Amino acid sequence: MTKNEPSEAMADDGDSRVQRSRKTVLAATLQLLAEAGFSGVSVDEVSRRSGVAKTTIYRHWPSRAALLLEACSNLGAKSQVPDTGTLKGDLTAVVTQFAGRLRSDRWATILPSVIDAAERDPELAEVHTRLHAGFMAPLYTIIARAQERGELSGDCDPSTLVASVVGPLYYRRWFDRQPLDETFVKSIVDNVLDRPTRPGQS
């Protein structure tokens, strides 16, 4: 190793500092989102809150939208795609996951702000679209598997089925403001399975 070549320890230390800075910035962004919504998040305020320079922030995230997307993507654990072998089992697992995320104070506080911002700002609408796609991906996966197994008819519209799962959750959380408990999860699954979307039903 020459004098001008950094040691492995120095490189690791540099990487650690970068990761710490990124985590600090993302944490500050999420805190601002929870406090003031999308409109209250600016790179200037994130920099002030986190203590990380704006130039450093822009080195990692080329735009405010990119920063917001990564921050929101870190809300809670990544949704898992269950594989219980049956549509009922898979739906129950996914709806239970969704209900758990909507019971989270931070997620439930920030999501309405994401939806509101998407109506007002085309750039933030893209953030919402990508977040929504990731959030719903497990549902589309289990619907496709159920169609392959013959538990759902091939002409079943996945987007309509997804709406029948997610709609009641959103309504109960933000409009009815009632608990998203196990009984409610079961009622959603039962209602979906009773729909005329299965082979032989009409």
Phi, psi and omega in degrees: 000129179275172182296331184273356181266125180293145176287161178299323180296318179296320179296317179298321180295321177296317178298320180296319179295320179298314181296321178297317179297316180298315180297321180295317180294315181295321178296318178295322179296314179295322179296317178294320178300315181294327183278320192228002181075182184300321184295339181270002182255115172234157179296325177301313183289323176299317179298315180296316184291321185272338185079011179258134184298147178303320181299324178291318179300314182291339175292328181266329181229113186292345181209164175300320180297320179296321178295315180296321180298313181292321179298313181292328179294339181270005179287107177074177180287150177296136181298134179264150177260107182287158176216079182274347182098350178224153177298317181299314180296317180295316180298317180300317180294316182292315181295325176297318176300311181300315180299321178297319179293322180286341174280343179292126182303315184294312181297314182293333177284321187276325186302316177300327178293323177298314181296317179298315181296326181296333179283342189248338189223115182303324180293319179284338174298325178293322176300313180298316181300315182289321177296316181298317180299318179292322181294322184270349185307316179301323179296314180297326179294314183288332176293316179298319179295320180295325176293320178296325180279351181086010178281337174235146180292151182295334181267010175295134180275109183302321183295325178293320179294319178299317180298324181289342176272310188282323182307309179299325179295312181296317182298314183293325182286314189255342181250306180283330178055046177250163184297140173267071187264180183299323179297319180291319177302315180298321181294324177296312181299314180298319179295320179295316182290339178276352180290153179282062181241005184255151181307132178091349178268153178214000000 
